[in-house]
Amino acid sequence: MFATLIPIVRSSNLYLVPHGVGNDRRLAECFRDTWKKKKLPLADRRLMVKHWREDQSPAKCMVQVVQPKVMRNLNKDAACGPHFLSPSDFLSPKIELLSGWVSGWDDGIVADDDHGEGIGEVFANGHLMRFHASIVDQMPDNVLACLIAHELAHVAIYAVGEEQYLGFKPGDGDHEMAADELAGTYWGFDGELIDEWSANAGITKFIEGKSLEDALRHMFGPGGRYSNESVN
């Protein structure tokens, strides 16, 4: 029998896919509160819903068609156990709370709490959202709300188009800085809370120096979004 999806916001087709890992109902409640009751503008929510429903990119097809096939081939000690096609495979977005994941959305799930690419990530052009159970379960609600908003900001930027939103082809670090700016400056979620909490909890969240240098050059260098130099 397939696990019952946990509704977040039915009208927006937002559901959490349960894997029996972590406090999934708390994540669903915090996600719902962030989406509906906090500071996310209605126009931006509509933009994301439209993207999830109407985007026809290959990435969406990968989440709904290819990923389930990969998941069925996972070994039996994976966090999700043996996988078979279920209604959740056709969700967009697919929102998951996991023990960890390897490399990317298509490379599988692991049951090792120390294994994973980050606290939360968005893959596949905004159609797959993942949160690290052992970390987010420790977060206070206000910090978790900031994390959810940050990941949703990535989705909104995908919906607009990364190059169109940024004004240039994004490089390393640009994606994160843009999501921080949207979630923080425009939506009012303080991303510093995530970093402060992570540091106090002994969990690092950072951009490598070279990537940060490149990102700053894109943002503030000649022709950048915040450059004082005029572009002819």
Backbone as a chain_set.jsonl record, in Angstrom:
{"seq": "MFATLIPIVRSSNLYLVPHGVGNDRRLAECFRDTWKKKKLPLADRRLMVKHWREDQSPAKCMVQVVQPKVMRNLNKDAACGPHFLSPSDFLSPKIELLSGWVSGWDDGIVADDDHGEGIGEVFANGHLMRFHASIVDQMPDNVLACLIAHELAHVAIYAVGEEQYLGFKPGDGDHEMAADELAGTYWGFDGELIDEWSANAGITKFIEGKSLEDALRHMFGPGGRYSNESVN", "coords": {"N": [[0.847, -1.183, 0.0], [0.503, 2.245, -0.791], [2.165, 4.964, 0.784], [0.347, 7.482, 2.484], [-0.019, 10.68, 1.168], [1.005, 13.729, 2.698], [-0.932, 16.456, 3.178], [-0.157, 19.822, 2.366], [-0.814, 22.416, 1.178], [-3.641, 22.098, -0.322], [-4.984, 23.419, -2.442], [-2.961, 24.526, -3.913], [-1.69, 22.335, -4.764], [0.283, 21.253, -3.102], [2.07, 18.883, -1.457], [3.542, 16.754, 0.997], [5.799, 14.147, 0.578], [5.804, 11.266, 2.348], [8.443, 9.519, 3.968], [8.837, 8.148, 6.218], [10.746, 9.235, 7.834], [12.072, 11.378, 10.198], [10.332, 14.329, 11.494], [7.855, 14.638, 9.74], [5.277, 15.738, 9.641], [5.464, 18.052, 11.132], [7.197, 19.541, 9.468], [5.495, 19.825, 7.259], [3.459, 21.427, 8.38], [4.905, 23.747, 9.06], [5.774, 24.505, 6.56], [3.309, 25.035, 5.357], [2.468, 27.201, 6.938], [4.45, 29.075, 6.353], [4.013, 29.429, 3.627], [1.337, 30.36, 3.465], [0.665, 32.109, 5.631], [2.708, 33.791, 6.329], [5.014, 35.938, 4.855], [5.031, 35.68, 2.117], [4.392, 37.022, -0.981], [1.231, 37.129, -2.681], [1.256, 37.253, -5.484], [3.754, 36.148, -6.108], [3.464, 33.581, -5.112], [1.483, 32.652, -6.842], [2.932, 32.748, -9.21], [4.832, 30.7, -8.796], [3.167, 28.429, -8.527], [2.007, 28.394, -11.067], [4.291, 27.852, -12.577], [4.987, 25.258, -11.612], [2.788, 23.853, -12.571], [2.646, 24.336, -15.36], [5.15, 24.302, -16.567], [7.142, 22.733, -18.95], [9.602, 21.574, -19.036], [12.49, 19.438, -19.648], [13.516, 18.701, -17.162], [11.343, 18.514, -15.406], [10.057, 16.305, -16.461], [12.013, 14.437, -15.885], [11.842, 14.234, -13.1], [9.285, 13.178, -12.81], [9.188, 10.895, -14.368], [11.731, 9.598, -14.951], [13.17, 9.637, -12.473], [11.542, 8.014, -10.68], [12.07, 5.472, -11.778], [14.79, 5.204, -11.277], [14.69, 5.231, -8.516], [13.395, 2.837, -7.979], [15.361, 1.045, -8.312], [17.008, 1.301, -6.171], [18.977, 0.118, -3.391], [17.759, -2.047, -0.747], [18.177, -1.014, 1.783], [17.963, 1.661, 1.648], [16.778, 4.956, 2.545], [14.117, 5.269, 1.83], [13.258, 2.75, 1.341], [12.262, -0.163, -0.676], [11.09, 0.891, -3.831], [8.179, 1.676, -5.667], [6.147, 2.595, -8.456], [4.031, 5.258, -7.67], [1.29, 7.479, -6.792], [2.663, 9.73, -5.856], [4.872, 9.983, -7.442], [4.202, 11.525, -9.564], [3.829, 14.061, -8.761], [4.172, 17.621, -8.752], [5.201, 20.39, -7.179], [7.551, 17.963, -5.852], [7.926, 17.323, -2.577], [10.131, 16.517, -0.046], [11.204, 14.941, 2.993], [14.163, 13.783, 4.156], [16.685, 11.343, 5.149], [19.087, 11.768, 3.951], [20.845, 12.505, 0.884], [22.459, 11.724, -2.216], [24.74, 13.469, -4.093], [22.886, 14.423, -6.293], [19.479, 14.983, -7.405], [18.851, 12.706, -8.858], [20.445, 10.632, -8.095], [19.912, 9.067, -5.92], [18.84, 8.064, -2.583], [20.092, 8.094, 0.716], [20.59, 6.401, 3.854], [22.118, 7.467, 5.788], [22.72, 9.722, 8.283], [24.792, 11.542, 8.278], [25.348, 11.986, 5.704], [24.938, 13.895, 2.874], [24.02, 16.659, 0.793], [23.32, 19.13, 1.78], [21.368, 21.319, 3.954], [18.879, 21.891, 2.955], [17.556, 21.571, -0.35], [16.88, 22.482, -3.755], [15.932, 20.965, -6.722], [15.95, 20.08, -10.246], [14.819, 22.184, -11.883], [13.147, 23.409, -10.092], [11.179, 21.589, -9.392], [11.532, 19.632, -7.509], [11.951, 19.376, -4.086], [14.002, 19.083, -1.292], [14.615, 18.24, 2.122], [16.784, 17.953, 4.905], [16.362, 15.625, 7.295], [17.449, 15.073, 9.952], [18.601, 17.455, 10.544], [16.764, 19.647, 10.065], [14.768, 18.936, 11.813], [15.742, 19.74, 14.242], [15.657, 22.465, 14.143], [14.416, 25.631, 15.257], [11.061, 26.899, 14.788], [10.971, 29.442, 13.506], [13.445, 29.611, 12.252], [13.359, 27.413, 10.536], [11.285, 28.275, 8.9], [12.58, 30.355, 7.538], [14.442, 28.859, 6.096], [12.744, 27.324, 4.443], [11.581, 29.414, 2.986], [13.855, 30.355, 1.659], [14.422, 28.17, -0.038], [12.084, 28.162, -1.548], [12.438, 30.582, -2.807], [14.398, 29.958, -4.674], [12.791, 28.423, -6.384], [11.0, 30.389, -7.334], [12.777, 31.974, -8.773], [13.607, 30.16, -10.726], [11.148, 30.017, -12.013], [10.831, 32.546, -13.169], [13.078, 32.565, -14.732], [16.456, 32.059, -14.719], [18.566, 33.596, -15.933], [17.134, 35.778, -16.872], [16.152, 36.843, -14.487], [18.524, 37.446, -13.054], [20.003, 38.908, -14.862], [22.283, 38.147, -16.091], [24.305, 35.322, -17.13], [24.213, 32.862, -14.743], [26.818, 32.042, -12.404], [28.953, 30.086, -10.224], [27.772, 30.359, -6.951], [26.1, 32.521, -7.509], [23.412, 31.695, -7.64], [22.717, 31.122, -4.972], [23.111, 33.584, -3.688], [21.23, 35.142, -5.023], [18.845, 33.882, -4.248], [18.964, 34.338, -1.485], [18.734, 37.106, -1.498], [16.163, 37.532, -2.622], [14.449, 36.127, -0.815], [15.123, 37.421, 1.547], [15.395, 40.375, 1.228], [13.072, 41.035, -0.23], [10.969, 39.356, 0.61], [11.213, 39.281, 3.319], [12.377, 37.38, 5.047], [14.832, 36.409, 7.259], [17.797, 35.332, 6.314], [20.155, 35.161, 7.721], [19.54, 34.045, 10.124], [19.497, 31.321, 9.656], [22.189, 30.742, 9.193], [23.325, 31.558, 11.62], [22.052, 29.843, 13.463], [22.918, 27.394, 12.428], [25.696, 27.571, 12.802], [25.84, 27.665, 15.606], [24.831, 25.17, 16.134], [26.805, 23.601, 15.206], [26.839, 23.032, 12.518], [27.862, 23.55, 9.294], [27.353, 26.042, 6.799], [28.038, 27.278, 3.802], [29.639, 29.253, 1.199], [32.144, 28.527, -1.094], [35.342, 30.173, -1.2], [36.358, 30.945, -3.778], [34.071, 30.737, -5.339], [32.467, 32.647, -4.107], [33.955, 34.933, -4.647], [33.682, 35.041, -7.435], [30.921, 35.379, -7.573], [30.536, 37.881, -6.336], [31.886, 39.481, -8.14], [30.219, 39.244, -10.374], [27.943, 40.448, -9.328], [28.709, 43.057, -8.452], [30.736, 43.962, -10.064], [32.006, 45.408, -13.196], [29.262, 46.105, -15.217], [27.647, 44.544, -13.643], [24.733, 43.759, -11.591], [24.598, 45.585, -9.496], [26.47, 47.435, -10.077], [28.12, 50.597, -10.201], [28.922, 51.558, -12.544], [28.044, 52.644, -15.722], [26.493, 50.81, -18.356], [27.218, 50.513, -21.667]], "CA": [[0.0, 0.0, 0.0], [1.297, 3.451, -0.884], [2.062, 5.878, 1.917], [-0.571, 8.584, 2.247], [0.629, 11.981, 1.074], [0.636, 14.667, 3.752], [-1.291, 17.717, 2.52], [0.375, 21.093, 2.848], [-1.845, 23.337, 0.696], [-4.276, 21.33, -1.399], [-5.35, 24.265, -3.58], [-1.739, 24.767, -4.69], [-1.142, 21.002, -5.04], [1.488, 21.068, -2.298], [1.994, 17.719, -0.576], [4.805, 16.188, 1.43], [5.888, 12.706, 0.35], [6.371, 10.696, 3.568], [9.394, 8.422, 3.856], [9.032, 7.572, 7.537], [11.991, 9.792, 8.359], [11.928, 12.695, 10.795], [9.016, 14.861, 11.846], [7.339, 15.144, 8.472], [4.07, 16.539, 9.841], [5.896, 19.393, 11.541], [7.678, 20.224, 8.276], [4.324, 20.199, 6.464], [2.789, 22.541, 9.044], [5.738, 24.942, 8.934], [5.731, 24.867, 5.138], [1.99, 25.655, 5.137], [2.458, 28.491, 7.608], [5.327, 29.956, 5.582], [3.379, 29.671, 2.326], [0.044, 31.047, 3.514], [0.436, 33.064, 6.706], [3.857, 34.664, 6.581], [5.224, 37.145, 4.061], [5.145, 35.4, 0.691], [3.363, 37.755, -1.729], [0.311, 36.299, -3.443], [1.7, 37.207, -6.887], [4.886, 35.226, -6.205], [2.924, 32.228, -4.941], [0.816, 32.294, -8.106], [3.993, 32.505, -10.192], [5.411, 29.376, -8.556], [2.154, 27.415, -8.851], [1.921, 28.353, -12.533], [5.491, 27.172, -13.049], [4.863, 23.84, -11.307], [1.734, 23.238, -13.376], [2.732, 24.536, -16.803], [6.513, 24.093, -17.072], [7.286, 21.493, -19.711], [11.034, 21.345, -19.201], [12.936, 18.057, -19.457], [13.747, 18.43, -15.746], [10.082, 18.07, -14.805], [9.872, 14.934, -16.932], [12.958, 13.586, -15.167], [11.32, 14.007, -11.755], [8.045, 12.409, -12.833], [9.296, 9.658, -15.14], [13.015, 8.922, -14.828], [13.543, 9.435, -11.082], [10.922, 6.814, -10.094], [12.757, 4.267, -12.247], [16.031, 5.131, -10.523], [14.354, 4.897, -7.138], [13.008, 1.428, -7.886], [16.585, 0.248, -8.335], [17.807, 1.532, -4.969], [19.073, -1.043, -2.521], [16.648, -2.104, 0.198], [18.423, -0.303, 3.029], [17.815, 3.102, 1.423], [15.851, 5.566, 3.505], [12.726, 5.137, 1.401], [12.927, 1.343, 1.141], [11.968, -0.494, -2.064], [10.206, 1.915, -4.386], [7.351, 1.313, -6.806], [5.412, 3.753, -8.938], [2.91, 5.647, -6.835], [0.817, 8.812, -7.178], [3.622, 10.774, -5.506], [5.87, 10.126, -8.501], [3.724, 12.457, -10.578], [3.633, 15.362, -8.142], [5.068, 18.744, -8.975], [6.521, 19.937, -6.757], [7.69, 16.829, -4.951], [8.57, 17.839, -1.374], [10.549, 15.334, 0.705], [12.049, 15.005, 4.177], [14.989, 12.595, 3.972], [17.883, 11.199, 5.978], [20.214, 12.262, 3.178], [20.81, 12.181, -0.539], [23.807, 11.683, -2.776], [25.084, 14.236, -5.295], [21.804, 15.146, -6.932], [18.129, 14.429, -7.26], [18.673, 11.451, -9.586], [21.454, 9.658, -7.696], [19.449, 8.186, -4.868], [18.674, 8.472, -1.196], [20.879, 7.278, 1.626], [20.046, 6.37, 5.202], [23.174, 7.945, 6.673], [22.428, 11.097, 8.678], [25.936, 12.401, 8.016], [25.555, 12.044, 4.264], [23.974, 14.78, 2.24], [24.6, 17.829, 0.163], [23.004, 20.362, 2.473], [20.218, 21.301, 4.849], [17.739, 21.83, 2.047], [17.953, 21.828, -1.732], [15.878, 22.444, -4.821], [16.494, 20.378, -7.935], [15.075, 19.83, -11.403], [14.099, 23.378, -12.318], [12.17, 23.794, -9.083], [10.108, 20.6, -9.242], [11.861, 18.702, -6.434], [12.479, 20.065, -2.914], [14.407, 18.109, -0.285], [15.072, 18.768, 3.4], [17.557, 16.967, 5.661], [15.535, 15.399, 8.479], [18.125, 15.162, 11.248], [18.962, 18.859, 10.779], [15.605, 20.538, 10.168], [13.99, 18.577, 13.002], [16.298, 20.469, 15.381], [15.514, 23.905, 13.939], [13.225, 26.338, 15.721], [10.114, 27.154, 13.7], [11.288, 30.652, 12.746], [14.604, 29.312, 11.401], [12.877, 26.527, 9.488], [10.519, 29.105, 7.961], [13.55, 31.052, 6.689], [14.994, 27.872, 5.177], [11.71, 27.027, 3.45], [11.479, 30.589, 2.107], [15.045, 30.376, 0.805], [14.265, 27.168, -1.095], [11.019, 28.639, -2.432], [12.995, 31.659, -3.624], [15.006, 29.293, -5.83], [11.711, 28.053, -7.294], [10.511, 31.605, -7.977], [13.784, 32.403, -9.751], [13.445, 29.24, -11.855], [9.903, 30.346, -12.716], [11.101, 33.729, -13.988], [14.214, 32.28, -15.607], [17.618, 32.533, -13.967], [19.281, 34.672, -16.628], [16.26, 36.948, -16.918], [16.093, 37.421, -13.145], [19.822, 37.969, -12.651], [20.549, 39.831, -15.852], [23.498, 37.559, -16.642], [24.348, 33.876, -16.963], [24.703, 32.649, -13.372], [27.963, 31.191, -12.13], [28.982, 29.55, -8.865], [27.452, 31.302, -5.892], [25.055, 33.48, -7.887], [22.092, 31.159, -7.321], [22.457, 31.265, -3.542], [22.997, 35.001, -3.359], [19.951, 35.623, -5.55], [17.772, 33.358, -3.391], [19.049, 35.071, -0.227], [18.229, 38.461, -1.734], [14.71, 37.495, -2.81], [13.789, 35.723, 0.432], [15.411, 38.379, 2.608], [15.079, 41.771, 0.934], [11.723, 41.237, -0.756], [9.962, 38.606, 1.366], [11.37, 39.58, 4.739], [12.888, 36.263, 5.837], [16.229, 36.69, 7.569], [18.647, 34.173, 6.073], [21.218, 35.091, 8.726], [19.097, 33.158, 11.202], [19.899, 29.954, 9.307], [23.63, 30.633, 9.411], [23.608, 31.666, 13.057], [21.625, 28.609, 14.102], [23.791, 26.321, 11.948], [26.992, 27.711, 13.462], [25.671, 27.283, 17.008], [24.567, 23.733, 16.186], [27.967, 22.905, 14.67], [26.558, 22.644, 11.136], [28.363, 24.632, 8.452], [26.632, 26.383, 5.575], [28.955, 28.277, 3.292], [30.012, 29.292, -0.214], [33.599, 28.509, -1.176], [35.91, 31.485, -1.464], [36.435, 31.254, -5.195], [32.713, 30.937, -5.811], [32.013, 33.923, -3.58], [34.654, 35.967, -5.406], [33.031, 35.131, -8.737], [29.573, 35.908, -7.389], [30.639, 39.311, -6.072], [32.257, 40.148, -9.379], [29.012, 39.307, -11.193], [26.96, 41.347, -8.744], [29.166, 44.413, -8.242], [31.757, 44.319, -11.035], [31.53, 46.137, -14.379], [28.095, 45.524, -15.852], [26.868, 43.77, -12.693], [23.436, 44.314, -11.222], [24.743, 46.687, -8.555], [27.629, 48.24, -10.459], [27.89, 52.031, -10.398], [29.367, 51.923, -13.874], [26.993, 52.515, -16.742], [26.782, 49.831, -19.383], [26.849, 51.057, -22.976]], "C": [[0.889, 1.242, 0.0], [1.102, 4.311, 0.358], [1.148, 7.041, 1.539], [0.203, 9.885, 2.206], [0.124, 12.884, 2.189], [0.307, 16.007, 3.1], [-0.642, 18.919, 3.181], [-0.619, 22.195, 2.485], [-2.484, 22.669, -0.517], [-4.539, 22.182, -2.639], [-4.164, 24.58, -4.477], [-1.039, 23.466, -5.062], [0.194, 20.775, -4.334], [1.265, 19.932, -1.311], [3.405, 17.304, -0.196], [4.757, 14.684, 1.209], [6.531, 12.071, 1.578], [7.311, 9.535, 3.274], [9.638, 7.767, 5.207], [10.293, 8.053, 8.212], [11.694, 11.16, 8.953], [10.487, 13.09, 11.061], [8.383, 15.496, 10.614], [6.1, 16.016, 8.642], [4.41, 17.948, 10.33], [6.402, 20.184, 10.34], [6.501, 20.688, 7.42], [3.61, 21.406, 7.063], [3.578, 23.838, 8.902], [5.763, 25.437, 7.496], [4.411, 25.592, 4.844], [1.943, 27.052, 5.729], [3.301, 29.507, 6.85], [4.662, 30.373, 4.279], [2.162, 30.594, 2.446], [-0.017, 32.215, 4.501], [1.566, 34.053, 6.916], [3.891, 35.808, 5.571], [5.305, 36.893, 2.562], [4.044, 36.125, -0.073], [2.507, 36.809, -2.577], [0.773, 36.161, -4.892], [2.841, 36.218, -7.07], [4.43, 33.789, -6.006], [2.241, 31.759, -6.224], [1.839, 31.981, -9.19], [4.574, 31.111, -10.034], [4.422, 28.27, -8.908], [2.011, 27.269, -10.362], [3.111, 27.608, -13.125], [5.382, 25.667, -12.809], [3.856, 23.155, -12.222], [2.032, 23.255, -14.868], [4.121, 24.31, -17.391], [6.602, 22.736, -17.765], [8.76, 21.144, -19.937], [11.374, 19.867, -19.051], [13.143, 17.704, -17.987], [12.489, 17.931, -15.06], [9.798, 16.632, -15.208], [10.796, 13.984, -16.177], [12.441, 13.251, -13.769], [10.15, 13.038, -11.791], [8.171, 11.066, -13.534], [10.599, 8.91, -14.847], [13.357, 8.639, -13.375], [12.857, 8.223, -10.453], [11.588, 5.519, -10.534], [14.074, 4.086, -11.505], [15.747, 4.661, -9.103], [14.005, 3.427, -6.976], [14.234, 0.526, -7.825], [17.475, 0.461, -7.119], [17.892, 0.252, -4.143], [18.052, -0.943, -1.393], [16.906, -1.375, 1.506], [18.401, 1.204, 2.838], [16.72, 3.642, 2.334], [14.399, 5.34, 3.123], [12.31, 3.682, 1.247], [12.692, 1.063, -0.337], [10.905, 0.442, -2.613], [9.467, 1.377, -5.606], [6.592, 2.561, -7.232], [4.211, 4.014, -8.044], [2.44, 7.021, -7.276], [1.821, 9.914, -6.88], [4.659, 10.987, -6.596], [5.478, 11.189, -9.515], [3.42, 13.834, -9.999], [4.605, 16.383, -8.706], [4.489, 19.935, -8.213], [6.44, 18.67, -5.914], [8.522, 17.321, -3.769], [8.862, 16.658, -0.459], [11.384, 15.708, 1.924], [12.823, 13.696, 4.235], [16.137, 12.548, 4.975], [19.119, 11.724, 5.267], [20.027, 11.917, 1.72], [22.219, 12.332, -1.083], [23.86, 12.503, -4.057], [23.931, 15.052, -5.854], [20.504, 14.39, -6.828], [18.0, 13.056, -7.891], [19.619, 10.352, -9.107], [21.086, 8.838, -6.477], [19.424, 8.802, -3.488], [19.515, 7.547, -0.338], [20.282, 7.374, 3.022], [21.022, 6.897, 6.236], [22.922, 9.415, 7.005], [23.573, 12.051, 8.384], [26.162, 12.629, 6.522], [24.514, 12.978, 3.659], [24.65, 16.037, 1.738], [24.303, 19.113, 0.922], [21.815, 20.185, 3.4], [18.936, 21.17, 4.042], [18.21, 22.149, 0.648], [16.746, 21.768, -2.656], [16.564, 21.937, -6.072], [15.484, 20.49, -9.078], [14.191, 21.02, -11.736], [12.978, 23.761, -11.356], [11.082, 22.779, -8.809], [10.362, 19.584, -8.13], [12.52, 19.478, -5.303], [12.78, 19.026, -1.848], [14.939, 18.814, 0.957], [15.702, 17.641, 4.202], [16.928, 16.803, 7.036], [16.262, 15.655, 9.789], [18.536, 16.585, 11.583], [17.723, 19.715, 10.99], [14.731, 20.191, 11.368], [14.48, 19.317, 14.246], [16.017, 21.966, 15.312], [14.285, 24.467, 14.646], [12.33, 26.695, 14.533], [10.499, 28.368, 12.861], [12.486, 30.44, 11.833], [14.187, 28.41, 10.246], [12.068, 27.299, 8.458], [11.454, 29.851, 7.013], [14.172, 30.1, 5.676], [13.996, 27.542, 4.075], [11.576, 28.188, 2.472], [12.662, 30.673, 1.158], [14.905, 29.377, -0.343], [13.16, 27.568, -2.062], [11.51, 29.788, -3.319], [13.713, 31.088, -4.849], [13.935, 28.935, -6.863], [11.207, 29.28, -8.048], [11.477, 32.098, -9.043], [13.769, 31.473, -10.962], [12.227, 29.626, -12.681], [10.077, 31.555, -13.627], [12.116, 33.409, -15.068], [15.45, 32.889, -14.977], [18.319, 33.704, -14.644], [18.441, 35.936, -16.68], [16.214, 37.635, -15.552], [17.398, 38.115, -12.781], [20.355, 39.031, -13.596], [21.855, 39.355, -16.446], [23.425, 36.05, -16.44], [24.951, 33.558, -15.604], [25.902, 31.726, -13.312], [27.875, 30.67, -10.702], [28.675, 30.647, -7.846], [26.324, 32.254, -6.217], [23.672, 33.002, -7.493], [21.749, 31.4, -5.857], [22.287, 32.725, -3.146], [21.677, 35.576, -3.841], [18.794, 35.15, -4.689], [17.776, 34.061, -2.039], [18.445, 36.462, -0.375], [16.706, 38.463, -1.843], [13.997, 37.178, -1.497], [13.967, 36.771, 1.529], [14.91, 39.778, 2.321], [13.622, 41.968, 0.551], [10.642, 40.508, 0.046], [10.092, 38.788, 2.866], [11.779, 38.427, 5.624], [14.394, 36.432, 6.027], [17.082, 35.438, 7.422], [19.783, 34.041, 7.066], [20.828, 34.174, 9.882], [19.521, 31.718, 10.942], [21.382, 29.762, 9.603], [23.979, 30.677, 10.894], [23.23, 30.372, 13.776], [22.557, 27.462, 13.711], [25.144, 26.363, 12.652], [26.902, 27.259, 14.924], [25.447, 25.781, 17.168], [25.737, 22.911, 15.656], [27.77, 22.403, 13.262], [26.974, 23.8, 10.244], [27.504, 24.794, 7.214], [27.417, 27.528, 4.95], [29.059, 28.206, 1.775], [31.533, 29.34, -0.259], [34.126, 29.869, -1.629], [35.935, 31.863, -2.935], [35.045, 31.525, -5.758], [32.176, 32.284, -5.341], [32.658, 35.072, -4.345], [34.002, 36.155, -6.773], [31.647, 35.763, -8.615], [29.602, 37.416, -7.16], [31.011, 40.085, -7.328], [31.051, 40.292, -10.304], [28.038, 40.36, -10.669], [27.416, 42.805, -8.775], [30.229, 44.871, -9.24], [31.161, 45.066, -12.217], [30.364, 45.406, -15.053], [27.227, 44.702, -14.923], [25.594, 44.492, -12.294], [23.568, 45.554, -10.35], [25.959, 47.542, -8.857], [27.237, 49.705, -10.61], [28.295, 52.473, -11.794], [28.227, 51.712, -14.854], [27.435, 51.517, -17.791], [26.289, 50.369, -20.714], [26.299, 49.973, -23.879]], "O": [[1.9, 1.291, 0.7], [0.005, 4.376, 0.914], [1.178, 7.523, 0.407], [0.994, 10.169, 3.105], [-1.042, 12.814, 2.577], [1.194, 16.635, 2.522], [-0.586, 19.015, 4.407], [-1.198, 22.831, 3.366], [-1.92, 22.682, -1.611], [-4.339, 21.721, -3.762], [-4.334, 24.867, -5.662], [0.065, 23.481, -5.606], [1.114, 20.182, -4.897], [0.392, 20.003, -0.445], [4.346, 17.48, -0.97], [3.797, 14.022, 1.602], [7.71, 12.318, 1.833], [7.018, 8.677, 2.441], [10.532, 6.932, 5.343], [10.85, 7.364, 9.065], [11.122, 12.015, 8.277], [9.557, 12.303, 10.882], [8.373, 16.717, 10.458], [5.894, 16.946, 7.861], [3.73, 18.915, 9.985], [6.081, 21.364, 10.198], [6.503, 21.81, 6.914], [3.201, 22.31, 6.334], [3.004, 24.899, 8.657], [5.771, 26.642, 7.245], [4.394, 26.624, 4.174], [1.438, 27.982, 5.1], [2.912, 30.667, 6.719], [4.74, 31.534, 3.878], [1.978, 31.498, 1.631], [-0.687, 33.211, 4.23], [1.392, 35.052, 7.614], [2.923, 36.557, 5.441], [5.618, 37.813, 1.805], [2.865, 35.864, 0.167], [3.001, 35.819, -3.117], [0.693, 35.076, -5.468], [2.893, 35.519, -8.082], [4.946, 32.877, -6.653], [2.403, 30.611, -6.64], [1.645, 31.067, -9.991], [4.786, 30.412, -11.025], [4.804, 27.274, -9.523], [1.906, 26.156, -10.877], [2.958, 26.826, -14.064], [5.657, 24.88, -13.715], [4.049, 22.001, -12.606], [1.711, 22.299, -15.572], [4.251, 24.142, -18.604], [6.181, 21.718, -17.215], [9.107, 20.493, -20.922], [10.638, 19.123, -18.403], [12.969, 16.55, -17.596], [12.552, 17.029, -14.225], [9.348, 15.83, -14.388], [10.412, 12.857, -15.864], [12.584, 12.119, -13.305], [10.022, 12.178, -10.92], [7.344, 10.181, -13.317], [10.573, 7.72, -14.529], [13.789, 7.533, -13.051], [13.518, 7.458, -9.751], [11.668, 4.568, -9.757], [14.443, 2.969, -11.143], [16.455, 3.816, -8.557], [14.292, 2.835, -5.935], [14.162, -0.608, -7.351], [18.559, -0.115, -7.027], [16.995, -0.59, -4.189], [17.536, 0.141, -1.119], [15.971, -1.133, 2.27], [18.772, 1.952, 3.742], [15.864, 2.904, 2.823], [13.539, 5.23, 3.997], [11.129, 3.4, 1.043], [12.897, 1.945, -1.171], [9.929, 0.749, -1.929], [10.05, 0.713, -6.462], [6.419, 3.484, -6.436], [3.466, 3.094, -7.705], [3.123, 7.676, -8.064], [1.838, 10.932, -7.572], [5.265, 12.056, -6.672], [6.329, 11.698, -10.245], [2.822, 14.676, -10.67], [5.725, 16.046, -9.089], [3.417, 20.434, -8.557], [5.398, 18.351, -5.341], [9.684, 17.692, -3.934], [7.962, 15.885, -0.128], [12.163, 16.66, 1.894], [12.229, 12.623, 4.347], [16.513, 13.56, 5.567], [20.098, 12.089, 5.917], [19.152, 11.128, 1.364], [23.064, 12.992, -0.478], [23.105, 12.251, -4.996], [24.012, 16.28, -5.878], [20.431, 13.307, -6.246], [17.116, 12.295, -7.499], [19.601, 9.249, -9.654], [21.87, 7.995, -6.041], [19.92, 9.906, -3.262], [19.637, 6.357, -0.629], [19.555, 8.317, 3.332], [20.776, 6.784, 7.437], [22.912, 10.259, 6.11], [23.35, 13.255, 8.254], [27.059, 13.375, 6.128], [23.322, 12.835, 3.93], [25.72, 16.421, 2.21], [24.996, 20.109, 0.712], [21.319, 19.078, 3.608], [18.026, 20.426, 4.41], [19.159, 22.913, 0.469], [15.746, 21.105, -2.38], [17.638, 22.411, -6.442], [14.346, 20.926, -8.902], [12.973, 20.89, -11.856], [11.983, 24.363, -11.758], [10.146, 23.072, -8.066], [9.494, 18.759, -7.841], [13.523, 20.159, -5.515], [11.935, 18.19, -1.528], [15.616, 19.839, 0.868], [15.217, 16.51, 4.185], [16.954, 17.725, 7.851], [15.754, 16.375, 10.648], [18.792, 16.908, 12.743], [17.632, 20.435, 11.984], [14.027, 21.057, 11.888], [13.721, 19.5, 15.198], [16.127, 22.662, 16.321], [13.225, 23.842, 14.633], [12.803, 26.78, 13.4], [10.372, 28.336, 11.637], [12.545, 31.024, 10.751], [14.61, 28.616, 9.109], [12.154, 27.011, 7.265], [11.164, 29.971, 5.823], [14.406, 30.479, 4.528], [14.362, 27.488, 2.901], [11.469, 27.973, 1.264], [12.501, 31.02, -0.012], [15.229, 29.694, -1.487], [13.28, 27.341, -3.266], [11.049, 29.945, -4.449], [13.645, 31.664, -5.935], [14.136, 29.116, -8.063], [11.009, 29.225, -9.261], [11.055, 32.584, -10.093], [13.903, 31.931, -12.097], [12.266, 29.57, -13.91], [9.533, 31.587, -14.73], [12.029, 33.919, -16.186], [15.497, 34.094, -14.728], [18.632, 34.699, -13.991], [18.967, 37.041, -16.548], [16.235, 38.863, -15.47], [17.391, 39.232, -12.264], [21.071, 39.943, -13.181], [22.478, 40.076, -17.225], [22.594, 35.556, -15.678], [26.088, 33.943, -15.333], [25.999, 30.757, -14.064], [26.839, 30.799, -10.051], [29.258, 31.73, -7.889], [25.654, 32.751, -5.312], [22.84, 33.8, -7.061], [20.641, 31.826, -5.53], [21.407, 33.057, -2.351], [21.067, 36.4, -3.159], [17.866, 35.912, -4.42], [16.711, 34.354, -1.496], [17.733, 36.937, 0.51], [16.037, 39.296, -1.23], [13.057, 37.872, -1.112], [13.068, 36.982, 2.343], [14.097, 40.317, 3.072], [13.0, 42.951, 0.955], [9.516, 40.996, 0.147], [9.16, 38.476, 3.608], [11.559, 38.475, 6.835], [15.135, 36.581, 5.056], [17.088, 34.58, 8.305], [20.326, 32.952, 7.249], [21.693, 33.595, 10.539], [19.861, 30.983, 11.869], [21.785, 28.755, 10.185], [24.828, 29.92, 11.362], [23.993, 29.866, 14.598], [22.941, 26.654, 14.556], [25.678, 25.328, 13.05], [27.784, 26.555, 15.416], [25.812, 25.189, 18.184], [25.685, 21.681, 15.65], [28.44, 21.462, 12.837], [26.49, 24.919, 10.418], [26.995, 23.822, 6.655], [27.458, 28.627, 5.502], [28.628, 27.237, 1.15], [32.146, 30.12, 0.469], [33.451, 30.611, -2.341], [35.571, 32.981, -3.297], [34.864, 32.439, -6.563], [31.504, 32.984, -6.099], [32.001, 36.064, -4.657], [33.794, 37.284, -7.22], [31.25, 36.579, -9.447], [28.787, 38.147, -7.724], [30.525, 41.192, -7.56], [30.873, 41.329, -10.944], [27.394, 41.07, -11.441], [26.624, 43.695, -9.084], [30.585, 46.049, -9.26], [29.96, 45.331, -12.248], [30.477, 44.234, -15.412], [26.181, 44.204, -15.338], [25.396, 45.665, -12.609], [22.753, 46.472, -10.445], [26.429, 48.287, -7.998], [26.147, 50.016, -11.091], [28.049, 53.613, -12.189], [27.532, 50.697, -14.802], [28.626, 51.397, -18.079], [25.102, 50.65, -20.882], [25.937, 50.247, -25.023]]}, "num_chains": 1, "name": "protein.A"}
